[in-house]
Amino acid sequence: MSQKKKQSSSKIQNILLGVPDGFISKEEDTDPYITKLGGLPVWLNNDVTPPNDLCRCRLCHDWMYLLCQTYVPLPDSIYHRVIYIWACNRRSCMRKDGSFSVVRSHLVDEDYLRAQQQKEEQKKKKLEQQKKKASTGFGTPQGFQLGDLWGANKQFGSSKADIGSGFGMNKPTTDTLAEKLGKLQLKEKSSTTSSSSSTTTVEPIKSNNAPPVDTKDLPSFPGEYLYITPEDLNKDQDVEIDMSRYQEYLDLEAELLNEEDDTNNEEGTWINEQYEKQQLPRGVDKQFKKFMDRVAYEPSQCIRYEWAGSPLLYQQTIGDQHLGGNQGGKCEVCQSPRVFEMQLMPNVLSILPTSEYATDTQPSMNTSKLDSLNSGMEFGTVLVYVCKSDCHPGDTHDTTFVKELALVQYELD
């Protein structure tokens, strides 16, 4: 899926999709340079983990589950870069602030940094020679582009190594960086105190005194590779979303409701009326129809990625707030505006056994079979907004973790 840097920008597909690509065993799940659903987090530096409060639900204070880990280095950046997306698996915590978390992590790519510094020195010498030649009247200095200084691009994370496409499962090397993903280009370049990269280095934020997380303490879903492919809107849109699993859920719900009706005749009429109401599509508005029509091109998509792009909204509001303008706010570290980077799609919930794991870990006393179906997490889509400057708090060589923003859209009640 890699593209040559010189490819015409008009042919570049900006939106990338992540689709399921096979189970990851715990023994195989050791590579931070991939994109996956579930599993345990794989840190860029195993000796440095984030404060544990970034991995806890702010409502019930239990550990959250990793929904997605994706390797997404930015063009011209000297840092390896990973986004971790977490969520609480308690239905009671859903629809409330604090039940989702997004963490952005950096680790300097020493080889890439060294190569960039060498290129910068070579360019500086060349410019000096050109100026000297121009001053003697034997020619004029030739122009140059900033891209000549940073001619290498990195690639967005990958699934299996033998696929040869996607975000790139193997750790990038300086020998192949020039052929890596050139399509996800930053629209604006930010300054840095340590090098001429697209990442801004800022003063380290004050510690919140939370101890680092111990990965062994974290719960986890089974891991799933994601294969990355450009969104194709040119193929036939005769693909229908498979609603069989949802229909099975409705049939089972009706059966269980009928069982409870037999044991509680007084409330039976009300329960059945409620069920009939729930069979009607919820959240069906113009925006939701646009969402479903777009998803129909690739129903299995779990991730949509477009740096500084526009999200595919599930509906036009979040709670009572109408969406429009800059929804991401400002970075808590450097105060730069946040931009949209990626979103999780509803199919994630059909891949990860959220309800099964919720019922296994939560008390079952006084809980009916129907209640068990209403356990675990829920969402329509999870929008991830990150610092536009991709700031790096602290020294260039520090492994860092920055809290970013998750905006969650749910089905309408």
KAHUDA-V211244 format. One record per residue. RES is the residue in three letters. PHI is phi in radians with two decimals (none if undefined). PSI is psi in whole degrees, 0 to 359 (* if undefined). OMEGA is omega in whole degrees, 0 to 359 (none if undefined). Layout:
BEGIN
RES|PHI|PSI|OMEGA ; RES|PHI|PSI|OMEGA
END
This chain:
BEGIN
MET|none|354|181 ; SER|-1.15|148|182 ; GLN|-2.11|147|176 ; LYS|-1.21|144|183 ; LYS|-1.08|327|185 ; LYS|-1.44|2|180 ; GLN|-1.09|144|180 ; SER|-1.04|134|182 ; SER|-1.15|336|181 ; SER|-1.19|341|181 ; LYS|-1.72|0|183 ; ILE|-1.39|131|175 ; GLN|-1.63|116|186 ; ASN|-1.39|327|184 ; ILE|-1.59|125|178 ; LEU|-1.96|145|180 ; LEU|-2.03|144|173 ; GLY|-1.91|121|181 ; VAL|-2.09|151|183 ; PRO|-1.00|141|185 ; ASP|-2.45|24|174 ; GLY|2.02|153|182 ; PHE|-1.21|144|174 ; ILE|-1.93|122|176 ; SER|-1.30|159|180 ; LYS|-1.07|327|180 ; GLU|-1.20|327|181 ; GLU|-1.48|341|188 ; ASP|-1.45|71|183 ; THR|-2.30|5|187 ; ASP|-1.85|118|178 ; PRO|-1.36|351|186 ; TYR|-1.72|40|178 ; ILE|-2.30|176|171 ; THR|-2.09|131|186 ; LYS|-2.62|164|167 ; LEU|-1.84|147|174 ; GLY|1.13|202|184 ; GLY|1.24|183|174 ; LEU|-1.55|154|177 ; PRO|-1.15|141|174 ; VAL|-1.95|113|187 ; TRP|-1.41|152|176 ; LEU|-1.13|329|177 ; ASN|-2.33|108|184 ; ASN|-1.10|343|180 ; ASP|-1.52|351|182 ; VAL|-2.28|116|179 ; THR|-2.08|160|184 ; PRO|-1.31|164|173 ; PRO|-0.99|139|188 ; ASN|-1.18|342|179 ; ASP|-1.23|343|176 ; LEU|-1.27|344|182 ; CYS|-1.92|10|179 ; ARG|-1.97|146|174 ; CYS|-1.18|132|181 ; ARG|-1.37|356|180 ; LEU|-1.72|303|181 ; CYS|-1.73|349|178 ; HIS|1.18|12|173 ; ASP|-1.39|164|175 ; TRP|-1.11|142|173 ; MET|-1.58|163|177 ; TYR|-1.70|143|174 ; LEU|-1.30|120|176 ; LEU|-1.52|317|186 ; CYS|-2.66|139|170 ; GLN|-2.21|128|183 ; THR|-2.40|133|178 ; TYR|-1.54|112|187 ; VAL|-2.36|68|176 ; PRO|-1.16|144|181 ; LEU|-1.62|148|177 ; PRO|-0.97|140|176 ; ASP|1.23|7|178 ; SER|-1.61|145|179 ; ILE|-1.54|5|186 ; TYR|-1.96|139|159 ; HIS|-1.16|146|188 ; ARG|-2.51|128|181 ; VAL|-2.29|139|174 ; ILE|-1.89|127|176 ; TYR|-1.95|130|179 ; ILE|-2.07|125|185 ; TRP|-2.10|158|175 ; ALA|-2.68|148|174 ; CYS|-1.33|142|182 ; ASN|-1.77|30|174 ; ARG|-1.91|125|180 ; ARG|-1.08|329|181 ; SER|-1.15|340|180 ; CYS|-1.62|348|180 ; MET|-1.17|158|180 ; ARG|1.17|20|178 ; LYS|-2.31|145|178 ; ASP|-1.09|135|177 ; GLY|1.88|355|181 ; SER|-1.60|353|175 ; PHE|-2.20|154|180 ; SER|-2.56|142|176 ; VAL|-2.20|130|180 ; VAL|-2.20|131|177 ; ARG|-1.88|129|184 ; SER|-2.11|143|178 ; HIS|-2.13|146|167 ; LEU|-2.55|127|184 ; VAL|-1.11|138|174 ; ASP|-1.57|99|187 ; GLU|-1.06|317|181 ; ASP|-1.14|317|180 ; TYR|-1.16|319|178 ; LEU|-1.07|316|180 ; ARG|-1.13|318|180 ; ALA|-1.13|320|179 ; GLN|-1.15|319|179 ; GLN|-1.10|321|178 ; GLN|-1.15|319|178 ; LYS|-1.10|321|180 ; GLU|-1.14|320|177 ; GLU|-1.12|317|179 ; GLN|-1.12|319|179 ; LYS|-1.14|321|180 ; LYS|-1.10|317|179 ; LYS|-1.13|320|180 ; LYS|-1.12|318|179 ; LEU|-1.13|320|178 ; GLU|-1.10|320|178 ; GLN|-1.14|320|180 ; GLN|-1.14|319|179 ; LYS|-1.13|318|179 ; LYS|-1.12|320|179 ; LYS|-1.16|320|180 ; ALA|-1.15|323|182 ; SER|-1.21|338|179 ; THR|-1.62|358|176 ; GLY|1.49|12|182 ; PHE|-1.75|23|178 ; GLY|2.58|174|178 ; THR|-2.04|147|181 ; PRO|-1.14|138|180 ; GLN|-1.50|148|178 ; GLY|-1.26|162|177 ; PHE|-2.50|161|179 ; GLN|-1.92|151|179 ; LEU|-1.02|328|180 ; GLY|-1.09|337|178 ; ASP|-1.18|331|178 ; LEU|-1.25|324|184 ; TRP|-2.15|75|187 ; GLY|-1.40|356|184 ; ALA|-1.82|144|176 ; ASN|-2.13|149|177 ; LYS|-1.78|175|186 ; GLN|-2.09|146|180 ; PHE|-1.20|143|190 ; GLY|-0.72|170|186 ; SER|-2.49|176|172 ; SER|-1.79|237|189 ; LYS|-1.24|146|185 ; ALA|-1.16|328|184 ; ASP|-1.40|355|179 ; ILE|-1.28|318|179 ; GLY|1.41|11|177 ; SER|-2.54|178|184 ; GLY|1.69|203|185 ; PHE|-1.40|355|179 ; GLY|1.57|100|184 ; MET|-1.30|324|183 ; ASN|-1.40|151|178 ; LYS|-1.08|131|182 ; PRO|-1.15|147|178 ; THR|-2.09|161|182 ; THR|-1.20|338|181 ; ASP|-1.23|334|186 ; THR|-2.02|2|184 ; LEU|-1.09|328|182 ; ALA|-1.13|339|181 ; GLU|-1.77|4|181 ; LYS|-1.35|177|189 ; LEU|-0.87|113|179 ; GLY|-1.81|3|188 ; LYS|-1.52|330|183 ; LEU|-1.56|75|187 ; GLN|-1.68|139|176 ; LEU|-1.19|139|179 ; LYS|-1.36|332|179 ; GLU|-2.33|146|180 ; LYS|-1.79|134|179 ; SER|-1.81|154|180 ; SER|-1.47|160|177 ; THR|-2.46|148|181 ; THR|-1.42|347|184 ; SER|-1.82|333|180 ; SER|-2.87|172|181 ; SER|-1.54|54|178 ; SER|-1.73|178|181 ; SER|-1.50|4|182 ; THR|-1.80|136|179 ; THR|-1.64|126|176 ; THR|-1.62|128|182 ; VAL|-2.23|171|178 ; GLU|-1.10|142|180 ; PRO|-1.10|143|178 ; ILE|-1.33|154|181 ; LYS|-1.18|140|181 ; SER|-1.18|141|176 ; ASN|-1.55|7|176 ; ASN|1.17|8|175 ; ALA|-1.30|133|179 ; PRO|-1.14|154|179 ; PRO|-1.14|149|181 ; VAL|-1.25|142|172 ; ASP|-1.73|113|186 ; THR|-0.98|329|182 ; LYS|-1.14|340|181 ; ASP|-1.44|346|188 ; LEU|-1.43|138|170 ; PRO|-1.33|163|181 ; SER|-2.74|150|169 ; PHE|-1.50|165|171 ; PRO|-1.05|146|181 ; GLY|-1.47|151|180 ; GLU|-2.46|124|174 ; TYR|-1.11|149|170 ; LEU|-2.04|131|175 ; TYR|-1.66|134|186 ; ILE|-1.81|131|182 ; THR|-2.53|147|176 ; PRO|-1.12|145|175 ; GLU|-1.19|132|182 ; ASP|-1.99|108|179 ; LEU|-1.71|7|181 ; ASN|-1.68|346|180 ; LYS|-1.33|164|183 ; ASP|-1.04|135|179 ; GLN|-1.68|48|176 ; ASP|-1.78|12|179 ; VAL|-1.37|127|177 ; GLU|-1.82|140|178 ; ILE|-1.19|132|179 ; ASP|-1.25|108|181 ; MET|-1.73|13|184 ; SER|-1.10|321|181 ; ARG|-1.18|323|179 ; TYR|-1.18|321|178 ; GLN|-1.15|322|176 ; GLU|-1.06|320|178 ; TYR|-1.10|315|179 ; LEU|-1.10|318|179 ; ASP|-1.11|317|180 ; LEU|-1.18|321|179 ; GLU|-1.09|319|179 ; ALA|-1.12|318|179 ; GLU|-1.07|315|181 ; LEU|-1.20|324|177 ; LEU|-1.13|322|178 ; ASN|-1.15|323|177 ; GLU|-1.11|316|180 ; GLU|-1.21|332|179 ; ASP|-1.15|324|179 ; ASP|-1.13|332|182 ; THR|-1.66|354|182 ; ASN|-2.58|78|185 ; ASN|-1.14|329|184 ; GLU|-1.13|327|182 ; GLU|-1.80|2|186 ; GLY|-1.08|317|182 ; THR|-1.07|316|180 ; TRP|-1.11|319|183 ; ILE|-1.13|315|182 ; ASN|-1.14|324|177 ; GLU|-1.11|321|178 ; GLN|-1.12|320|179 ; TYR|-1.10|316|180 ; GLU|-1.06|323|179 ; LYS|-1.15|322|184 ; GLN|-1.30|343|177 ; GLN|-1.22|337|178 ; LEU|-1.21|143|179 ; PRO|-1.03|133|178 ; ARG|-1.77|144|178 ; GLY|1.25|21|181 ; VAL|-1.45|98|174 ; ASP|-2.31|185|183 ; LYS|-1.07|319|181 ; GLN|-1.16|320|179 ; PHE|-1.11|322|177 ; LYS|-1.11|319|176 ; LYS|-1.05|319|179 ; PHE|-1.04|310|183 ; MET|-1.16|322|179 ; ASP|-1.10|321|181 ; ARG|-1.24|318|180 ; VAL|-1.12|332|183 ; ALA|-1.06|337|176 ; TYR|-1.16|329|178 ; GLU|-2.60|82|186 ; PRO|-1.08|337|183 ; SER|-1.48|0|184 ; GLN|-1.05|137|178 ; CYS|-1.96|335|181 ; ILE|-2.36|142|167 ; ARG|-2.11|132|184 ; TYR|-2.23|129|174 ; GLU|-2.75|100|182 ; TRP|-1.03|128|180 ; ALA|0.98|30|180 ; GLY|-1.72|205|180 ; SER|-2.09|131|180 ; PRO|-1.27|157|171 ; LEU|-1.58|104|187 ; LEU|-1.31|140|176 ; TYR|-1.33|325|174 ; GLN|-2.70|174|188 ; GLN|-1.50|358|182 ; THR|-2.31|158|167 ; ILE|-2.13|109|187 ; GLY|1.14|234|178 ; ASP|-1.67|1|185 ; GLN|-1.61|126|176 ; HIS|-1.42|129|185 ; LEU|-1.39|137|178 ; GLY|2.97|148|182 ; GLY|1.31|207|182 ; ASN|-1.50|102|181 ; GLN|-1.48|343|187 ; GLY|-1.40|344|182 ; GLY|1.21|209|182 ; LYS|-2.05|151|177 ; CYS|-1.07|135|181 ; GLU|-1.25|344|183 ; VAL|-1.64|306|187 ; CYS|-1.99|356|178 ; GLN|1.21|11|172 ; SER|-1.23|153|177 ; PRO|-1.14|150|173 ; ARG|-1.58|152|177 ; VAL|-2.20|156|176 ; PHE|-1.20|139|176 ; GLU|-2.17|317|184 ; MET|-2.78|171|175 ; GLN|-2.59|150|174 ; LEU|-1.62|142|184 ; MET|-1.87|163|184 ; PRO|-1.01|333|182 ; ASN|-1.09|342|176 ; VAL|-0.98|323|183 ; LEU|-1.29|343|174 ; SER|-1.57|344|178 ; ILE|-1.56|317|181 ; LEU|-1.61|130|184 ; PRO|-1.38|67|186 ; THR|-1.12|315|181 ; SER|-1.14|318|179 ; GLU|-1.04|316|181 ; TYR|-1.28|330|178 ; ALA|-1.20|317|181 ; THR|-1.25|336|177 ; ASP|-1.29|331|188 ; THR|-1.88|349|182 ; GLN|-1.87|152|182 ; PRO|-0.98|141|182 ; SER|-1.91|1|180 ; MET|-1.13|137|178 ; ASN|1.02|30|180 ; THR|-2.03|125|180 ; SER|-1.45|170|177 ; LYS|-1.08|323|180 ; LEU|-1.15|321|178 ; ASP|-1.07|324|182 ; SER|-1.13|333|177 ; LEU|-1.27|343|182 ; ASN|-1.77|25|180 ; SER|-1.79|169|180 ; GLY|1.43|185|186 ; MET|-1.49|165|176 ; GLU|-2.58|150|171 ; PHE|-2.98|159|171 ; GLY|-1.57|311|173 ; THR|-2.75|152|179 ; VAL|-2.04|114|182 ; LEU|-1.64|129|183 ; VAL|-1.91|122|177 ; TYR|-2.00|137|185 ; VAL|-2.30|165|179 ; CYS|-1.04|125|181 ; LYS|-1.11|329|179 ; SER|-1.47|355|183 ; ASP|0.86|50|189 ; CYS|-1.11|153|182 ; HIS|-2.18|98|182 ; PRO|-1.27|124|177 ; GLY|1.85|195|181 ; ASP|-1.22|152|181 ; THR|-0.93|324|187 ; HIS|-1.61|4|177 ; ASP|-1.35|144|168 ; THR|-1.45|125|188 ; THR|-2.14|157|176 ; PHE|-2.35|126|181 ; VAL|-2.16|132|177 ; LYS|-1.31|127|177 ; GLU|-1.99|193|190 ; LEU|-2.01|134|172 ; ALA|-2.01|122|172 ; LEU|-1.86|124|188 ; VAL|-1.93|130|174 ; GLN|-1.91|130|182 ; TYR|-1.94|170|172 ; GLU|-1.14|147|176 ; LEU|-1.26|141|178 ; ASP|-1.27|*|none
END
